Amino acid sequence: MYSIQYHIVWCVKYCHKVLLGDVDTRLKEILNQLATDNDFTISEIESDCDHVHLMIDCSPQHSIPSIIKALKGVSARLLFKEFPQLKKKLWGGNLWNPSYFVATVSEHTEA
């Protein structure tokens, strides 16, 4: 039995505020579908114009780099395809900043 949770955050390249309206809605749909396809769960998802926060639950077999690669890579490809106007703001073909933040989340806290 296991309970592995991670808080993950990544930013849009150059901090452009492009995660609005339909782009934001579609991003969340894509990320949830990718989680389902890859056998992990996104328990919380929030975005704020230029960055994404996720809380994920996964098995010990999942590695953070592979999860991040799947989420960022596929979401960028699909969003560029479905919203070609993004390429005008984000020249160079990159939607996401290459770095990310990750922290483990514990259900247990000390008093």
MOPAC internal coordinates of N, CA, C and O (Angstrom, degrees):
PM7 1SCF
backbone

  N    0.0000 0     0.00 0     0.00 0    0    0    0
  C    1.4460 1     0.00 0     0.00 0    1    0    0
  C    1.5295 1   108.10 1     0.00 0    2    1    0
  O    1.2310 1   120.55 1   -36.03 1    3    2    1
  N    1.3038 1   116.54 1   143.97 1    3    2    1
  C    1.4605 1   120.75 1  -178.22 1    5    3    2
  C    1.5215 1   110.15 1  -150.83 1    6    5    3
  O    1.2310 1   121.83 1   -22.21 1    7    6    5
  N    1.3013 1   114.11 1   157.79 1    7    6    5
  C    1.4607 1   121.85 1   172.54 1    9    7    6
  C    1.5234 1   106.50 1  -143.67 1   10    9    7
  O    1.2310 1   121.00 1   -82.20 1   11   10    9
  N    1.3244 1   115.69 1    97.80 1   11   10    9
  C    1.4563 1   120.59 1  -178.91 1   13   11   10
  C    1.5206 1   108.12 1  -114.78 1   14   13   11
  O    1.2310 1   121.29 1   -61.60 1   15   14   13
  N    1.3110 1   115.13 1   118.40 1   15   14   13
  C    1.4632 1   120.72 1  -179.63 1   17   15   14
  C    1.5240 1   109.60 1  -126.31 1   18   17   15
  O    1.2310 1   121.70 1   -39.26 1   19   18   17
  N    1.3201 1   114.35 1   140.74 1   19   18   17
  C    1.4588 1   120.86 1   178.10 1   21   19   18
  C    1.5258 1   109.90 1  -129.24 1   22   21   19
  O    1.2310 1   121.21 1   -37.39 1   23   22   21
  N    1.3202 1   115.29 1   142.61 1   23   22   21
  C    1.4602 1   122.23 1   169.49 1   25   23   22
  C    1.5233 1   105.16 1  -101.14 1   26   25   23
  O    1.2310 1   120.40 1   -58.60 1   27   26   25
  N    1.3284 1   116.83 1   121.40 1   27   26   25
  C    1.4604 1   122.39 1  -176.36 1   29   27   26
  C    1.5243 1   108.89 1  -122.74 1   30   29   27
  O    1.2310 1   120.95 1   -43.59 1   31   30   29
  N    1.3236 1   115.79 1   136.41 1   31   30   29
  C    1.4660 1   121.65 1   177.86 1   33   31   30
  C    1.5214 1   108.28 1  -135.18 1   34   33   31
  O    1.2310 1   120.64 1   -43.86 1   35   34   33
  N    1.3327 1   116.38 1   136.14 1   35   34   33
  C    1.4645 1   120.05 1   169.74 1   37   35   34
  C    1.5129 1   109.13 1  -144.20 1   38   37   35
  O    1.2310 1   121.30 1   -20.05 1   39   38   37
  N    1.3313 1   115.12 1   159.95 1   39   38   37
  C    1.4674 1   121.66 1  -173.37 1   41   39   38
  C    1.5186 1   111.93 1  -114.93 1   42   41   39
  O    1.2310 1   121.93 1   -23.99 1   43   42   41
  N    1.3141 1   113.91 1   156.01 1   43   42   41
  C    1.4600 1   121.38 1   171.27 1   45   43   42
  C    1.5281 1   107.47 1   -69.05 1   46   45   43
  O    1.2310 1   120.50 1   -37.00 1   47   46   45
  N    1.3134 1   116.66 1   143.00 1   47   46   45
  C    1.4685 1   121.57 1   178.07 1   49   47   46
  C    1.5309 1   109.62 1   -56.17 1   50   49   47
  O    1.2310 1   120.76 1   -43.34 1   51   50   49
  N    1.3084 1   116.15 1   136.66 1   51   50   49
  C    1.4676 1   124.37 1  -179.42 1   53   51   50
  C    1.5317 1   112.68 1    61.26 1   54   53   51
  O    1.2310 1   119.92 1  -165.71 1   55   54   53
  N    1.3182 1   117.75 1    14.29 1   55   54   53
  C    1.4736 1   123.81 1   179.64 1   57   55   54
  C    1.5264 1   112.99 1    55.14 1   58   57   55
  O    1.2310 1   120.48 1  -149.32 1   59   58   57
  N    1.3244 1   116.68 1    30.68 1   59   58   57
  C    1.4660 1   119.64 1   175.60 1   61   59   58
  C    1.5256 1   109.35 1   -66.97 1   62   61   59
  O    1.2310 1   120.71 1   -40.65 1   63   62   61
  N    1.3020 1   116.25 1   139.35 1   63   62   61
  C    1.4665 1   122.08 1  -177.89 1   65   63   62
  C    1.5311 1   109.25 1   -88.90 1   66   65   63
  O    1.2310 1   121.07 1   -98.82 1   67   66   65
  N    1.3350 1   115.57 1    81.18 1   67   66   65
  C    1.4642 1   120.67 1  -176.44 1   69   67   66
  C    1.5281 1   113.06 1  -112.67 1   70   69   67
  O    1.2310 1   119.80 1   172.72 1   71   70   69
  N    1.3304 1   117.98 1    -7.28 1   71   70   69
  C    1.4632 1   120.51 1  -178.12 1   73   71   70
  C    1.5250 1   109.78 1   -87.53 1   74   73   71
  O    1.2310 1   121.55 1  -107.89 1   75   74   73
  N    1.3197 1   114.64 1    72.11 1   75   74   73
  C    1.4586 1   122.71 1  -176.61 1   77   75   74
  C    1.5230 1   109.68 1  -130.30 1   78   77   75
  O    1.2310 1   120.40 1   -28.68 1   79   78   77
  N    1.3139 1   116.84 1   151.32 1   79   78   77
  C    1.4621 1   122.27 1   171.68 1   81   79   78
  C    1.5141 1   114.05 1    53.16 1   82   81   79
  O    1.2310 1   120.93 1    53.21 1   83   82   81
  N    1.3366 1   115.83 1  -126.79 1   83   82   81
  C    1.4638 1   121.74 1  -176.22 1   85   83   82
  C    1.5235 1   112.53 1   -63.48 1   86   85   83
  O    1.2310 1   119.98 1   146.29 1   87   86   85
  N    1.3174 1   117.65 1   -33.71 1   87   86   85
  C    1.4720 1   120.73 1   179.14 1   89   87   86
  C    1.5244 1   109.23 1   -64.20 1   90   89   87
  O    1.2310 1   120.20 1   134.23 1   91   90   89
  N    1.3175 1   117.23 1   -45.77 1   91   90   89
  C    1.4610 1   122.20 1   179.33 1   93   91   90
  C    1.5281 1   111.14 1   -63.08 1   94   93   91
  O    1.2310 1   120.60 1   133.97 1   95   94   93
  N    1.3108 1   116.46 1   -46.03 1   95   94   93
  C    1.4681 1   121.00 1   179.29 1   97   95   94
  C    1.5185 1   110.86 1   -60.39 1   98   97   95
  O    1.2310 1   120.51 1   132.95 1   99   98   97
  N    1.3266 1   116.63 1   -47.05 1   99   98   97
  C    1.4645 1   121.02 1  -178.82 1  101   99   98
  C    1.5259 1   111.25 1   -66.14 1  102  101   99
  O    1.2310 1   119.86 1   141.69 1  103  102  101
  N    1.3340 1   117.88 1   -38.31 1  103  102  101
  C    1.4617 1   120.85 1   177.24 1  105  103  102
  C    1.5229 1   110.41 1   -56.88 1  106  105  103
  O    1.2310 1   120.16 1   133.51 1  107  106  105
  N    1.3179 1   117.31 1   -46.49 1  107  106  105
  C    1.4603 1   120.98 1  -178.82 1  109  107  106
  C    1.5233 1   111.22 1   -64.11 1  110  109  107
  O    1.2310 1   119.99 1   141.46 1  111  110  109
  N    1.3224 1   117.62 1   -38.54 1  111  110  109
  C    1.4690 1   120.94 1   176.13 1  113  111  110
  C    1.5251 1   110.52 1   -62.70 1  114  113  111
  O    1.2310 1   120.54 1   134.34 1  115  114  113
  N    1.3222 1   116.57 1   -45.66 1  115  114  113
  C    1.4671 1   121.13 1  -179.21 1  117  115  114
  C    1.5285 1   110.47 1   -62.03 1  118  117  115
  O    1.2310 1   120.14 1   132.80 1  119  118  117
  N    1.3229 1   117.34 1   -47.20 1  119  118  117
  C    1.4610 1   120.64 1  -177.75 1  121  119  118
  C    1.5223 1   111.39 1   -63.15 1  122  121  119
  O    1.2310 1   120.05 1   137.96 1  123  122  121
  N    1.3319 1   117.50 1   -42.04 1  123  122  121
  C    1.4644 1   120.00 1   177.95 1  125  123  122
  C    1.5251 1   111.63 1   -64.60 1  126  125  123
  O    1.2310 1   120.04 1   141.18 1  127  126  125
  N    1.3290 1   117.52 1   -38.82 1  127  126  125
  C    1.4634 1   120.39 1   178.00 1  129  127  126
  C    1.5267 1   110.97 1   -66.66 1  130  129  127
  O    1.2310 1   120.18 1   139.34 1  131  130  129
  N    1.3186 1   117.25 1   -40.66 1  131  130  129
  C    1.4647 1   120.71 1   177.71 1  133  131  130
  C    1.5239 1   111.19 1   -62.78 1  134  133  131
  O    1.2310 1   120.28 1   140.44 1  135  134  133
  N    1.3152 1   117.08 1   -39.56 1  135  134  133
  C    1.4612 1   120.42 1   177.33 1  137  135  134
  C    1.5260 1   110.35 1   -61.66 1  138  137  135
  O    1.2310 1   120.48 1   133.54 1  139  138  137
  N    1.3183 1   116.68 1   -46.46 1  139  138  137
  C    1.4650 1   120.93 1   178.20 1  141  139  138
  C    1.5234 1   110.82 1   -60.06 1  142  141  139
  O    1.2310 1   120.49 1   133.53 1  143  142  141
  N    1.3224 1   116.66 1   -46.47 1  143  142  141
  C    1.4677 1   121.54 1  -178.74 1  145  143  142
  C    1.5224 1   112.74 1   -63.47 1  146  145  143
  O    1.2310 1   120.23 1   152.84 1  147  146  145
  N    1.3320 1   117.16 1   -27.16 1  147  146  145
  C    1.4668 1   121.49 1  -176.08 1  149  147  146
  C    1.5279 1   113.57 1  -108.24 1  150  149  147
  O    1.2310 1   120.42 1  -165.42 1  151  150  149
  N    1.3224 1   116.81 1    14.58 1  151  150  149
  C    1.4660 1   123.16 1   173.75 1  153  151  150
  C    1.5280 1   115.16 1    61.08 1  154  153  151
  O    1.2310 1   120.53 1  -139.04 1  155  154  153
  N    1.3112 1   116.59 1    40.96 1  155  154  153
  C    1.4550 1   120.17 1   166.27 1  157  155  154
  C    1.5230 1   107.55 1  -135.21 1  158  157  155
  O    1.2310 1   120.31 1    -9.87 1  159  158  157
  N    1.3202 1   117.02 1   170.13 1  159  158  157
  C    1.4575 1   121.69 1  -173.54 1  161  159  158
  C    1.5252 1   110.27 1  -121.12 1  162  161  159
  O    1.2310 1   121.01 1   -43.58 1  163  162  161
  N    1.3158 1   115.67 1   136.42 1  163  162  161
  C    1.4617 1   120.66 1   170.24 1  165  163  162
  C    1.5260 1   106.08 1   -98.17 1  166  165  163
  O    1.2310 1   120.71 1   -71.49 1  167  166  165
  N    1.3271 1   116.25 1   108.51 1  167  166  165
  C    1.4655 1   119.94 1  -177.69 1  169  167  166
  C    1.5275 1   112.06 1   -84.98 1  170  169  167
  O    1.2310 1   120.45 1   154.57 1  171  170  169
  N    1.3307 1   116.74 1   -25.43 1  171  170  169
  C    1.4661 1   121.20 1   175.50 1  173  171  170
  C    1.5168 1   108.61 1  -144.71 1  174  173  171
  O    1.2310 1   121.33 1   -36.11 1  175  174  173
  N    1.3211 1   115.07 1   143.89 1  175  174  173
  C    1.4636 1   120.37 1   176.93 1  177  175  174
  C    1.5219 1   108.49 1  -146.82 1  178  177  175
  O    1.2310 1   121.00 1   -51.66 1  179  178  177
  N    1.3166 1   115.70 1   128.34 1  179  178  177
  C    1.4638 1   122.13 1   177.85 1  181  179  178
  C    1.5216 1   108.18 1  -140.76 1  182  181  179
  O    1.2310 1   121.17 1   -30.75 1  183  182  181
  N    1.3085 1   115.37 1   149.25 1  183  182  181
  C    1.4619 1   119.49 1   173.43 1  185  183  182
  C    1.5211 1   108.22 1  -136.85 1  186  185  183
  O    1.2310 1   121.38 1   -24.65 1  187  186  185
  N    1.3180 1   114.97 1   155.35 1  187  186  185
  C    1.4617 1   120.23 1  -179.04 1  189  187  186
  C    1.5244 1   109.47 1  -138.78 1  190  189  187
  O    1.2310 1   120.67 1  -108.63 1  191  190  189
  N    1.2975 1   116.32 1    71.37 1  191  190  189
  C    1.4694 1   124.99 1   174.90 1  193  191  190
  C    1.5261 1   114.60 1    65.24 1  194  193  191
  O    1.2310 1   120.04 1   135.11 1  195  194  193
  N    1.3356 1   117.54 1   -44.89 1  195  194  193
  C    1.4624 1   119.33 1  -174.73 1  197  195  194
  C    1.5280 1   114.21 1  -131.56 1  198  197  195
  O    1.2310 1   119.77 1  -172.87 1  199  198  197
  N    1.3325 1   118.03 1     7.13 1  199  198  197
  C    1.4597 1   120.32 1   175.89 1  201  199  198
  C    1.5289 1   110.80 1  -155.17 1  202  201  199
  O    1.2310 1   121.54 1   -16.65 1  203  202  201
  N    1.3307 1   114.66 1   163.35 1  203  202  201
  C    1.4643 1   122.43 1  -175.93 1  205  203  202
  C    1.5247 1   108.76 1  -125.41 1  206  205  203
  O    1.2310 1   120.60 1   -43.05 1  207  206  205
  N    1.3313 1   116.46 1   136.95 1  207  206  205
  C    1.4631 1   123.11 1   172.55 1  209  207  206
  C    1.5222 1   107.75 1  -115.29 1  210  209  207
  O    1.2310 1   120.63 1   -48.50 1  211  210  209
  N    1.3254 1   116.40 1   131.50 1  211  210  209
  C    1.4598 1   121.38 1   175.86 1  213  211  210
  C    1.5162 1   109.45 1  -128.93 1  214  213  211
  O    1.2310 1   120.77 1   -34.58 1  215  214  213
  N    1.3165 1   116.14 1   145.42 1  215  214  213
  C    1.4513 1   122.65 1   166.77 1  217  215  214
  C    1.5242 1   104.55 1  -116.40 1  218  217  215
  O    1.2310 1   120.75 1   -62.61 1  219  218  217
  N    1.3331 1   116.17 1   117.39 1  219  218  217
  C    1.4593 1   118.29 1  -177.80 1  221  219  218
  C    1.5203 1   110.80 1  -118.65 1  222  221  219
  O    1.2310 1   121.34 1   -29.76 1  223  222  221
  N    1.3240 1   115.04 1   150.24 1  223  222  221
  C    1.4579 1   124.16 1   173.25 1  225  223  222
  C    1.5203 1   106.43 1  -116.00 1  226  225  223
  O    1.2310 1   120.57 1   -52.06 1  227  226  225
  N    1.3313 1   116.52 1   127.94 1  227  226  225
  C    1.4601 1   118.55 1  -178.11 1  229  227  226
  C    1.5229 1   110.67 1  -145.57 1  230  229  227
  O    1.2310 1   121.33 1    -7.50 1  231  230  229
  N    1.3172 1   115.05 1   172.50 1  231  230  229
  C    1.4615 1   121.27 1   178.57 1  233  231  230
  C    1.5271 1   109.68 1   -88.58 1  234  233  231
  O    1.2310 1   120.09 1   -14.81 1  235  234  233
  N    1.3290 1   117.42 1   165.19 1  235  234  233
  C    1.4653 1   120.02 1   178.23 1  237  235  234
  C    1.5331 1   113.21 1   -63.56 1  238  237  235
  O    1.2310 1   119.83 1   161.68 1  239  238  237
  N    1.3171 1   117.92 1   -18.32 1  239  238  237
  C    1.4600 1   121.49 1   179.69 1  241  239  238
  C    1.5276 1   112.89 1   -73.96 1  242  241  239
  O    1.2310 1   119.97 1   161.83 1  243  242  241
  N    1.3078 1   117.67 1   -18.17 1  243  242  241
  C    1.4654 1   121.02 1   179.61 1  245  243  242
  C    1.5266 1   110.22 1   -82.93 1  246  245  243
  O    1.2310 1   120.59 1   -43.81 1  247  246  245
  N    1.3085 1   116.48 1   136.19 1  247  246  245
  C    1.4661 1   119.89 1   174.28 1  249  247  246
  C    1.5290 1   108.26 1  -104.65 1  250  249  247
  O    1.2310 1   121.04 1   -35.11 1  251  250  249
  N    1.3042 1   115.62 1   144.89 1  251  250  249
  C    1.4655 1   120.01 1  -179.94 1  253  251  250
  C    1.5253 1   111.70 1   -58.94 1  254  253  251
  O    1.2310 1   119.04 1   132.76 1  255  254  253
  N    1.3339 1   119.45 1   -47.24 1  255  254  253
  C    1.4732 1   117.66 1   179.64 1  257  255  254
  C    1.5282 1   113.85 1   -58.00 1  258  257  255
  O    1.2310 1   119.90 1   142.04 1  259  258  257
  N    1.3315 1   117.79 1   -37.96 1  259  258  257
  C    1.4703 1   119.06 1   179.84 1  261  259  258
  C    1.5266 1   111.48 1   -71.26 1  262  261  259
  O    1.2310 1   119.98 1   144.05 1  263  262  261
  N    1.3174 1   117.65 1   -35.95 1  263  262  261
  C    1.4652 1   121.06 1   176.53 1  265  263  262
  C    1.5311 1   109.79 1   -64.32 1  266  265  263
  O    1.2310 1   120.66 1   132.28 1  267  266  265
  N    1.3271 1   116.34 1   -47.72 1  267  266  265
  C    1.4682 1   120.94 1  -179.37 1  269  267  266
  C    1.5234 1   110.59 1   -62.17 1  270  269  267
  O    1.2310 1   120.62 1   135.85 1  271  270  269
  N    1.3224 1   116.43 1   -44.15 1  271  270  269
  C    1.4679 1   120.55 1  -179.68 1  273  271  270
  C    1.5246 1   110.46 1   -58.77 1  274  273  271
  O    1.2310 1   120.49 1   135.04 1  275  274  273
  N    1.3304 1   116.68 1   -44.96 1  275  274  273
  C    1.4689 1   120.29 1   179.93 1  277  275  274
  C    1.5277 1   110.91 1   -64.76 1  278  277  275
  O    1.2310 1   120.27 1   132.03 1  279  278  277
  N    1.3162 1   117.10 1   -47.97 1  279  278  277
  C    1.4646 1   120.58 1  -176.40 1  281  279  278
  C    1.5255 1   112.21 1   -65.34 1  282  281  279
  O    1.2310 1   120.36 1   131.05 1  283  282  281
  N    1.3234 1   116.93 1   -48.95 1  283  282  281
  C    1.4656 1   120.00 1  -176.80 1  285  283  282
  C    1.5254 1   111.64 1   -72.94 1  286  285  283
  O    1.2310 1   120.46 1   137.20 1  287  286  285
  N    1.3321 1   116.72 1   -42.80 1  287  286  285
  C    1.4648 1   120.09 1  -176.05 1  289  287  286
  C    1.5162 1   113.43 1   -65.47 1  290  289  287
  O    1.2310 1   120.66 1   128.15 1  291  290  289
  N    1.3129 1   116.33 1   -51.85 1  291  290  289
  C    1.4696 1   120.05 1  -177.52 1  293  291  290
  C    1.5245 1   110.91 1   -69.69 1  294  293  291
  O    1.2310 1   120.10 1   138.70 1  295  294  293
  N    1.3320 1   117.41 1   -41.30 1  295  294  293
  C    1.4710 1   118.65 1  -179.52 1  297  295  294
  C    1.5250 1   110.87 1   -62.87 1  298  297  295
  O    1.2310 1   119.84 1   139.32 1  299  298  297
  N    1.3250 1   117.90 1   -40.68 1  299  298  297
  C    1.4673 1   120.43 1   178.91 1  301  299  298
  C    1.5246 1   110.71 1   -63.08 1  302  301  299
  O    1.2310 1   120.69 1   133.37 1  303  302  301
  N    1.3197 1   116.30 1   -46.63 1  303  302  301
  C    1.4641 1   119.93 1  -178.55 1  305  303  302
  C    1.5248 1   111.08 1   -60.36 1  306  305  303
  O    1.2310 1   120.35 1   133.93 1  307  306  305
  N    1.3335 1   116.94 1   -46.07 1  307  306  305
  C    1.4660 1   120.43 1  -178.01 1  309  307  306
  C    1.5310 1   112.00 1   -69.73 1  310  309  307
  O    1.2310 1   119.99 1   140.01 1  311  310  309
  N    1.3245 1   117.62 1   -39.99 1  311  310  309
  C    1.4673 1   119.45 1   179.63 1  313  311  310
  C    1.5224 1   111.44 1   -66.86 1  314  313  311
  O    1.2310 1   119.77 1   139.71 1  315  314  313
  N    1.3226 1   118.04 1   -40.29 1  315  314  313
  C    1.4728 1   120.25 1   176.08 1  317  315  314
  C    1.5265 1   110.94 1   -62.58 1  318  317  315
  O    1.2310 1   120.80 1   142.44 1  319  318  317
  N    1.3288 1   116.07 1   -37.56 1  319  318  317
  C    1.4692 1   120.12 1   179.93 1  321  319  318
  C    1.5290 1   110.99 1   -69.06 1  322  321  319
  O    1.2310 1   120.37 1   135.95 1  323  322  321
  N    1.3279 1   116.89 1   -44.05 1  323  322  321
  C    1.4608 1   121.58 1  -175.12 1  325  323  322
  C    1.5339 1   113.33 1   -82.99 1  326  325  323
  O    1.2310 1   120.18 1   156.85 1  327  326  325
  N    1.3176 1   117.27 1   -23.15 1  327  326  325
  C    1.4681 1   122.17 1  -179.03 1  329  327  326
  C    1.5288 1   108.67 1  -131.16 1  330  329  327
  O    1.2310 1   120.13 1  -105.09 1  331  330  329
  N    1.3371 1   117.37 1    74.91 1  331  330  329
  C    1.4713 1   120.25 1  -175.22 1  333  331  330
  C    1.5293 1   114.07 1   -59.11 1  334  333  331
  O    1.2310 1   119.79 1   159.09 1  335  334  333
  N    1.3277 1   118.01 1   -20.91 1  335  334  333
  C    1.4654 1   120.57 1   178.77 1  337  335  334
  C    1.5330 1   111.89 1   -63.85 1  338  337  335
  O    1.2310 1   120.06 1   159.69 1  339  338  337
  N    1.3330 1   117.49 1   -20.31 1  339  338  337
  C    1.4615 1   120.12 1   178.10 1  341  339  338
  C    1.5243 1   111.63 1   -62.86 1  342  341  339
  O    1.2310 1   120.55 1   146.88 1  343  342  341
  N    1.3184 1   116.55 1   -33.12 1  343  342  341
  C    1.4712 1   120.35 1  -178.46 1  345  343  342
  C    1.5238 1   112.19 1   -64.55 1  346  345  343
  O    1.2310 1   120.18 1   154.89 1  347  346  345
  N    1.3257 1   117.26 1   -25.11 1  347  346  345
  C    1.4667 1   120.18 1   179.31 1  349  347  346
  C    1.5293 1   111.17 1   -69.12 1  350  349  347
  O    1.2310 1   120.62 1   143.29 1  351  350  349
  N    1.3297 1   116.42 1   -36.71 1  351  350  349
  C    1.4638 1   120.30 1   179.15 1  353  351  350
  C    1.5215 1   111.93 1   -84.21 1  354  353  351
  O    1.2310 1   120.94 1   148.84 1  355  354  353
  N    1.3213 1   115.80 1   -31.16 1  355  354  353
  C    1.4627 1   120.76 1  -173.46 1  357  355  354
  C    1.5170 1   110.47 1  -114.46 1  358  357  355
  O    1.2310 1   120.97 1  -110.32 1  359  358  357
  N    1.3205 1   115.76 1    69.68 1  359  358  357
  C    1.4520 1   121.10 1  -179.54 1  361  359  358
  C    1.5289 1   109.08 1   -64.72 1  362  361  359
  O    1.2310 1   120.78 1   -23.41 1  363  362  361
  N    1.2922 1   116.11 1   156.59 1  363  362  361
  C    1.4614 1   121.11 1  -179.53 1  365  363  362
  C    1.5141 1   113.07 1    95.26 1  366  365  363
  O    1.2310 1   120.22 1   176.03 1  367  366  365
  N    1.3326 1   117.19 1    -3.97 1  367  366  365
  C    1.4602 1   120.52 1   175.30 1  369  367  366
  C    1.5134 1   116.13 1    77.72 1  370  369  367
  O    1.2310 1   119.51 1  -165.47 1  371  370  369
  N    1.3232 1   118.54 1    14.53 1  371  370  369
  C    1.4636 1   121.08 1   179.52 1  373  371  370
  C    1.5215 1   110.35 1  -117.36 1  374  373  371
  O    1.2310 1   121.19 1   -57.42 1  375  374  373
  N    1.3195 1   115.32 1   122.58 1  375  374  373
  C    1.4642 1   120.13 1   175.66 1  377  375  374
  C    1.5219 1   110.31 1   -83.83 1  378  377  375
  O    1.2310 1   120.90 1   138.83 1  379  378  377
  N    1.3356 1   115.89 1   -41.17 1  379  378  377
  C    1.4527 1   121.07 1  -172.52 1  381  379  378
  C    1.5238 1   112.39 1  -105.31 1  382  381  379
  O    1.2310 1   121.25 1   -34.10 1  383  382  381
  N    1.3248 1   115.21 1   145.90 1  383  382  381
  C    1.4517 1   121.73 1   168.63 1  385  383  382
  C    1.5316 1   106.71 1   -62.66 1  386  385  383
  O    1.2310 1   118.71 1   -37.88 1  387  386  385
  N    1.3231 1   120.07 1   142.12 1  387  386  385
  C    1.4669 1   120.18 1  -176.20 1  389  387  386
  C    1.5306 1   114.17 1   -68.21 1  390  389  387
  O    1.2310 1   119.32 1   159.58 1  391  390  389
  N    1.3177 1   118.90 1   -20.42 1  391  390  389
  C    1.4610 1   120.55 1  -178.21 1  393  391  390
  C    1.5268 1   111.21 1   -88.95 1  394  393  391
  O    1.2310 1   121.28 1   -12.25 1  395  394  393
  N    1.3211 1   115.16 1   167.75 1  395  394  393
  C    1.4599 1   121.44 1   176.53 1  397  395  394
  C    1.5222 1   108.70 1  -156.69 1  398  397  395
  O    1.2310 1   120.96 1   -16.58 1  399  398  397
  N    1.3284 1   115.77 1   163.42 1  399  398  397
  C    1.4585 1   123.12 1   175.79 1  401  399  398
  C    1.5166 1   107.35 1  -111.72 1  402  401  399
  O    1.2310 1   120.56 1   -40.95 1  403  402  401
  N    1.3250 1   116.54 1   139.05 1  403  402  401
  C    1.4604 1   120.20 1   174.33 1  405  403  402
  C    1.5280 1   108.92 1  -142.77 1  406  405  403
  O    1.2310 1   120.96 1   -40.71 1  407  406  405
  N    1.3355 1   115.76 1   139.29 1  407  406  405
  C    1.4606 1   121.93 1   176.56 1  409  407  406
  C    1.5198 1   108.11 1  -141.50 1  410  409  407
  O    1.2310 1   120.87 1   -34.07 1  411  410  409
  N    1.3142 1   115.94 1   145.93 1  411  410  409
  C    1.4578 1   119.19 1   174.57 1  413  411  410
  C    1.5204 1   108.40 1   -76.48 1  414  413  411
  O    1.2310 1   121.42 1   -27.25 1  415  414  413
  N    1.3133 1   114.89 1   152.75 1  415  414  413
  C    1.4566 1   121.66 1   179.52 1  417  415  414
  C    1.5145 1   107.11 1  -119.95 1  418  417  415
  O    1.2310 1   120.36 1   -48.64 1  419  418  417
  N    1.3206 1   116.92 1   131.36 1  419  418  417
  C    1.4532 1   121.43 1  -178.20 1  421  419  418
  C    1.5218 1   110.40 1  -112.52 1  422  421  419
  O    1.2310 1   121.51 1   -37.45 1  423  422  421
  N    1.3235 1   114.71 1   142.55 1  423  422  421
  C    1.4645 1   119.90 1   174.59 1  425  423  422
  C    1.5245 1   110.56 1   -82.69 1  426  425  423
  O    1.2310 1   120.87 1   167.85 1  427  426  425
  N    1.3220 1   115.95 1   -12.15 1  427  426  425
  C    1.4605 1   121.17 1  -175.92 1  429  427  426
  C    1.5209 1   109.64 1  -107.26 1  430  429  427
  O    1.2310 1   121.05 1   -48.39 1  431  430  429
  N    1.3046 1   115.60 1   131.61 1  431  430  429
  C    1.4613 1   119.86 1   176.31 1  433  431  430
  C    1.5183 1   108.92 1  -126.72 1  434  433  431
  O    1.2310 1   120.78 1   -27.90 1  435  434  433
  N    1.3203 1   116.11 1   152.10 1  435  434  433
  C    1.4568 1   120.48 1   178.08 1  437  435  434
  C    1.5178 1   109.82 1   -90.01 1  438  437  435
  O    1.2310 1   120.97 1   -36.19 1  439  438  437
  N    1.3117 1   115.74 1   143.81 1  439  438  437
  C    1.4653 1   120.92 1  -179.75 1  441  439  438
  C    1.5011 1   111.18 1   -82.27 1  442  441  439
  O    1.2310 1   120.10 1   180.00 1  443  442  441

